[in-house]
Amino acid sequence: MAKTAMALTQRQVKALCLGAAQAGFVAEILINGAFIRLVPRDAPPSQVYKTPEQIREEELDEELERFRAKHGYKP
């Protein structure tokens, strides 16, 4: 994640939101945290309101499960 603050103008934020809407997405923009995420408009709420850290944690959990299944490892 970026360490510097994003300097977005109101016009740029509006353009991001409108472009996302036209593509069938909802834009999540966290200015001070410097992340922009496009979420499918019809995504379940559990996917829409997750932080980047939560999403990465879930990805790592899924990767670990795939590894365990592939190599026959049981905790």
C-alpha positions in Angstrom: 0.0 0.0 0.0 1.2 3.5 -0.7 2.8 5.5 2.1 1.9 8.9 0.7 -1.5 10.6 0.8 -3.4 10.7 -2.4 -4.2 14.1 -3.7 -7.4 13.5 -5.6 -9.6 16.3 -6.7 -13.4 16.2 -6.4 -13.5 15.9 -10.2 -11.3 12.9 -10.2 -13.3 11.1 -7.5 -16.5 11.8 -9.4 -14.9 10.4 -12.6 -13.8 7.2 -10.7 -17.3 6.7 -9.3 -19.1 7.4 -12.6 -16.7 5.1 -14.5 -17.1 2.3 -12.0 -20.9 2.7 -12.1 -20.9 2.4 -15.9 -18.9 -0.7 -15.7 -21.2 -2.3 -13.1 -19.0 -1.6 -10.1 -19.1 0.4 -6.9 -15.9 2.4 -6.2 -14.6 2.3 -2.6 -12.2 5.1 -2.1 -10.2 5.5 1.1 -8.3 8.7 0.7 -6.0 8.8 3.7 -5.3 5.0 3.4 -4.6 5.5 -0.3 -6.5 2.6 -1.7 -9.2 2.5 -4.4 -11.2 -0.7 -4.9 -13.9 -1.5 -7.5 -16.5 -4.0 -6.2 -19.1 -5.6 -8.4 -22.4 -3.9 -7.8 -24.2 -7.1 -7.0 -21.5 -8.4 -4.6 -22.7 -9.7 -1.2 -22.2 -7.1 1.6 -19.7 -9.4 3.2 -17.3 -8.7 0.3 -18.1 -5.1 -0.1 -17.2 -3.9 3.4 -13.9 -5.7 4.0 -10.7 -3.9 4.6 -7.7 -4.7 2.4 -6.1 -6.4 5.3 -9.2 -8.6 5.8 -9.2 -9.5 2.1 -5.5 -10.4 2.1 -5.9 -12.5 5.3 -8.7 -14.5 3.6 -6.6 -14.9 0.5 -3.7 -16.3 2.6 -6.1 -18.7 4.5 -7.4 -20.0 1.1 -3.9 -20.5 -0.2 -3.0 -22.4 3.0 -6.0 -24.6 2.6 -5.1 -25.4 -1.0 -1.5 -26.2 0.1 -2.8 -28.5 2.8 -5.2 -30.3 0.4 -2.5 -30.7 -2.3 0.1 -32.1 0.1 -2.2 -34.0 2.4 -1.3 -32.0 5.5 -3.8 -32.1 8.4 -3.4 -29.7 11.4 
